[in-house]
Amino acid sequence: MRSQEPRSSSSCAACKFMKRRCTLQCLFAPYFRADEPKKFAKVHKVFGASNVTKILNEVPEPQRQEAVNSLVFEAEERLKDPVYGCIGAIASLQDKMFQLEQDLAVAKARLARCSSRTSYASCSTISPFSMLDGEFGMTSFDVFVTEQGCGLTNESRPHPFP
């Protein structure tokens, strides 16, 4: 889907970067506006204008904006991390998600343990932070998790890359 904004008389960021005249049929104009010169510069540095042209010509017009957004993201990540690029960002987010899932499982277990006690008052006087430090001691759930593994360990998973 082409940009809804009317096109100004100035060149798009791609044509300015490549120092060429921007025509009405310019493939880059709807996706690389003149006020975003760094956006095209990053994409050009990683992929090259010729490759971006080929990619945009292959993608159906309604999907081109998403393709450009993807190229910009991939280029930015590749410039941040030349070795792993966006795969490194994805792996990092997966590691964070795994750790948060572990934390959530531990918090749910401790909440269940606290709610199963006979008196709510015995749990309400204890700080939630001290509950997370293991002040309650080992329960059968903790023993099960420790013995069975269940993916709940304090060690983080090894990074998927060397």
N, C-alpha and C positions, 0 to 999 in steps of 0.2 A: 504494500500500500504506500503510495507516494505521500510525501509530507503534505499536510493540509494547509500549510502556510504559503501565501503567494510568494513567488520567487522575486527577489529584488534584482536590480540591474547589476549588482556586483557579482564577481566570480565566486564560485563555491570554494570551500577550503582546499579541496583536492586540486582544482585548477590553479589556485593561487600558489599552492605548494610546488606544483610542477611547472609554474610560470608559463601557463598556456591560456588561451582565450576560452572562456566558458560559453558554450552554446546552449540553446534551448533544449537540445537533445542530450545534454551531458548526463551520463549514467550516474555520476557521483553527486550531483547537485541536490537531489532530494534527501540524501543521507548524510552528507558532510557539509553542513551550513557554513557560511563564511565566518560566523562568530565562534566557530569551534575548530580553529586551525590545529590544535594539538591532537585532536581526535584522529584526523587523517594522517598526521605526521607519525603517530605511533603505529597505525595500521600499515602505512607505507614502509616504515623501517623494518617491520617483521615480515610482512608478506610481499610487498612490492605492488606497485600500481597495476602492472600487467596481470598478476595473479588475482588481485581483487576484482579487476574487470572480468576476468574469466569466471570467477565464482559468482558474481552478480548476474552475469548473463545466463548461467546455468540454473539459477534459483528463480522460481516463478515470482512474478512481480508482487503478489500479496505477501510473500514471505521474505522479501528483501530487507525490510527494516529489521526483522529479527536476525537475519544473517549478518547484517552490518553490526548490530549490537553484540552478537557472538564474536565477530572478528575483533571488535574493539576490546572486549573483555579478554580474549585470548592474547591479543597483542600487549595489553597492559600487564597481564600476568607473566608473559614471556619476558618482558623488559624488567620486571621485578625479580624474576627467578629464571635466568637463562637456561638452566639445566632442566628443570621439571615443568616450568610454565604453569598452566592452569591445573595440571594433574597434581602438582605440589599443593596448590590451594585446596583442591578437592580432598586430598589425603589429610591435610591439616584439619579441615572441617569435619571429616569423618572421625579423626582422633578425638576432637572436642566432643562430638556427638556421642561417641563410645564412652568417654569419661562422664558426660552428663547422664547417660543411661545408667551407669554404675552408681553415681551419686543418688539418682532418683530411686533405684532399687533399694539402696541402703536406707534412705529416708523413709520409704514406704514400709520397710521391714521394721524399722524402729518405731514408726507411728503405730503399726499394728501391734507391736509388743507393748507399747505404752497404753493403747486403748484396751488391750486384753487384761490389764491389771484390774484388780477389784475396785480400787478407788481412783477416781480421776485426780483427786487432790494430791496423791503421791507423785503424779507425773507433772502436775501444773506448777509445782514449786521448783522444778528443775529447769534450768535454762535450756532452750532448744539447742544451743551451741554445745552445751556439755553432753547432750544426748548424742550428738554426732561424734564426740570424742570417745565414745565407748564407755561412759561412766556406768551404764547399766550392767555391764559384764556380758559374758557369752550366754546366748540362748540356744535352743535347739536349732533355730533357723540359722544363726551364725555358724554353728558347728556344721550344719548341712552345707551351707555355702562354702565354708572353708574346705570341707572334705570332698565335696563333689565338684568344686570349681565353679560351675555355672557361669563362667565368664566374668565373675565378680572378683577381681583381684586389685590390689593397690598398684601393681605395676601397669604401666601403659603398654599397649600393644606395640610390637616392633614396627618401625616405619616401613612401609611397603617397598621402599627404595633402598639401595645400598648406601 
